[in-house]
Amino acid sequence: PAAPSESSLLSLARDSLNVLVRSVLLSGSVLALMVAVAPLGAAAVGAHAVVLQLWMVTSYVVDGFADVGTMVGSRLLGAGEERHMRRLTATLLLLGLATGGVAACLMAA
């Protein structure tokens, strides 16, 4: 196989940097929130931990929808199936809204 081109390697490095920055910022925000909640006592820290876990599960579910949308959507667009693509978009939108609604209700409880 041919070696990757310089432009494709630069694109990979740029995308990797974006993921790295996103991960560092997400971890930093969790740390900052824990520092802000800690003075409020053990009950507040415990409640924060529960809500954080629910948030993470919700994030994983919605990321799964995004992955499916990318994989199936690219196949549909490549095949020129605009009607099916619109249906997929509407379905994923409803799934995302439903997931957000359930998560919001659970967090409010």
Contacts in CASP RR format, 6 or more apart in sequence:
PFRMAT RR
TARGET T0000
AUTHOR 0000-0000-0000
METHOD contacts of the structure
MODEL  1
PAAPSESSLLSLARDSLNVLVRSVLLSGSVLALMVAVAPLGAAAVGAHAV
VLQLWMVTSYVVDGFADVGTMVGSRLLGAGEERHMRRLTATLLLLGLATG
GVAACLMAA
4 12 0 8 1.000
30 52 0 8 1.000
33 48 0 8 1.000
33 52 0 8 1.000
34 45 0 8 1.000
34 48 0 8 1.000
37 44 0 8 1.000
37 45 0 8 1.000
37 48 0 8 1.000
38 45 0 8 1.000
51 107 0 8 1.000
54 103 0 8 1.000
54 106 0 8 1.000
54 107 0 8 1.000
55 103 0 8 1.000
55 107 0 8 1.000
58 99 0 8 1.000
58 100 0 8 1.000
58 103 0 8 1.000
61 99 0 8 1.000
62 96 0 8 1.000
62 99 0 8 1.000
62 100 0 8 1.000
65 92 0 8 1.000
65 95 0 8 1.000
65 96 0 8 1.000
65 99 0 8 1.000
66 92 0 8 1.000
68 92 0 8 1.000
69 88 0 8 1.000
69 92 0 8 1.000
72 88 0 8 1.000
73 85 0 8 1.000
73 88 0 8 1.000
76 84 0 8 1.000
76 85 0 8 1.000
76 88 0 8 1.000
77 85 0 8 1.000
END
